Amino acid sequence: MSEEIVNEKEELIDPIAQSPGYDETESFVGIWGHPLHAMSVAFPVALTFCNFGADFLYWWSGELFWARAAIWAAGTAFLFGLAAGATGTAELLMVPGIRIRAPAWTHFVIAVLLLSLLGLNWGYRLQGYEAAVLPYGILMSGFNVLVVMVTGWHGGKLVFDYRLGTSKGS
């Protein structure tokens, strides 16, 4: 009886893995073989952390400089995030091996949420950057740090576990 169960497990076929283009995972959007999405995500990630750090330092010290730094970090995180999102969306839609996998769509949805939150954070601060920090600005930037960590973790799994959106070289 146990041999029948083992034989049944061997016969299982993943229908997604049988799809045409499943193995086509190399980046189409790059410069000289270097994927643009992988290169561009570092900026919005770092700036999201900088935004939270500047908010924290403003709360701790009361120095106006940190509130100004926070609005700049929030705005540039959002704008660089748009660029990273554009290259990531292009990869998702153009590469069949990426488009067919559900984890790529999970990463996409969370990244769109992150972009929305980054834009909200920046827009909120445009009404008055000093008054915006406490309490809602620091709460938004802290939540953005959590979302960027989840998004980055999913993106890292796509690259390191599935080798999606990478350049395999010639």
N, C-alpha and C positions, 0 to 999 in steps of 0.2 A: 504494500500500500504506500509506504513512504517513497518508493522508487517512482510510482506514478505521479506523486506530487512534485518531485524533482524534475521529472520529464515535462510536466506541464509548465513549470517555471522557465525551462529552457526554451519553450516554444513561444513565449510571449514576445511580441514585437511592438516596439514603440512607433506608432503611426507618424508622429512628428519627425522622428529621426529618418523616416523613409521619404519625407517630402523632398522635392527637387530643391536644390540650393541650400540644404541643411548644413552642409560642410563649408559653404561660402561665408566666411566670417571675417575676412580681411577688410580693413578700413578702406573706404572709397574717398573719404574726405581727409586729405592730408597734404603735407608739403614734403617732397623728397622722401617719401616712405614713412613719415612721422605723422601719426593720427592727430588731427587738430583737436578733437574733443578731449582726448587724454591730456593734451598739453594745456588746454584752456580752462579746465575745471579747477586747477590749483588756485587761480586768482579769486573766484567767488568764495571758495571754501575758506581761504586764508582771511579774506576781508570780512566774512561773516564772524569769524572768531575775533578779529580786530574790533569789529563793531561792539561785540559784547564786552571785550576788554576795555574799550574806551568808555562805555556806559558805566562799567564797574568803577573805573578810576574816577569818573565824574562824581558818582555817588559817594565814593570814599573821600575824595579830596575837595570837591566843590569847585574845582578849577574849570573855568569856561572853555579852556582849550580842549578838554576832553569831550565836551558836548559837541564842539565844532568838529573834532576828529571823528566822532561817532556818526554825524550826518554824512560826512565824506565817505566813511567806510561803508555805510548803509547804501548810499547811492552808487558807489563804484562796484559794490558786491552785486547789486541788482543789474547794472549795465553789463558787467563782465559775465554775469550769469545768463543774460540774454544771448550773448555771443556763444557761450559754452552750450546753452540749450539749443541754439540753431544748428551747431555742428553735430550735437548728439541726435537731434531729430532727423537730420539728414542721414546720419548713419543708420538709424532705426528704419527709416523708410526705404533707403536705397539698397541695403545689404540683406539678401534673403535669409541668411543664416542667423541674423540678429532679429529680424522681423518675426520669424516663426516661433521664437522662444518667449514663453510667458514671463520669465524673470526680467527680460529686457523691457517689457511693457510695465512691469511693477516699478522698475527704476525710473522710467519715463513719467509715470503718474506722480510719484513722490517728488521728482525733480520739478514738475510743473507746479505742484503745491509749494515747494520751496521758493520758486521764482515769484509766485503770488505773494507769499509772506514777506520776501525781501522787498518787493515793490510796495507793499502795505507799510512796512517799517520805514522805508525812505519817505514815502508820501506823508506819513504821519508827522515826521520830523520837519518837513518843509513848512509847516504852519508855525513853527517856533522851536528851533532845535534845543534850546536850553530847557524849556518847560516840558518838552516831549520826553526827556530821558526818564524822569521819575513820575509815576511808577510804571507806566505802560511801555515806554521805550526799552527799558532794561528787561522787562518781562518778554517783550517780543523778540529782542535780540537773543535772549537766553533760549527761548523756544526755537528760534532759527538755528541755533547751534545744535540742538538735539535733532532737528529735521535734517540738517546738512550731514550729520554723522550717520543717520539712517540711510540717506541717499548715497553717500559715499561708500557705505558698507555694501549696499546692493550693487553699485557700479563696480566696486573692487571685485566682488564675487563674479560678475560677468567677465571681467578681464582675466582674473587669475584662475577661476574654475573652468570657464568655457572658452577662454581665449577670444572673446568677442571684441571687435573693433580694434584689433591690434594690427601691426604690420609684421607679416611673417618673414619678410626679406626674400631675396631672390636666390 
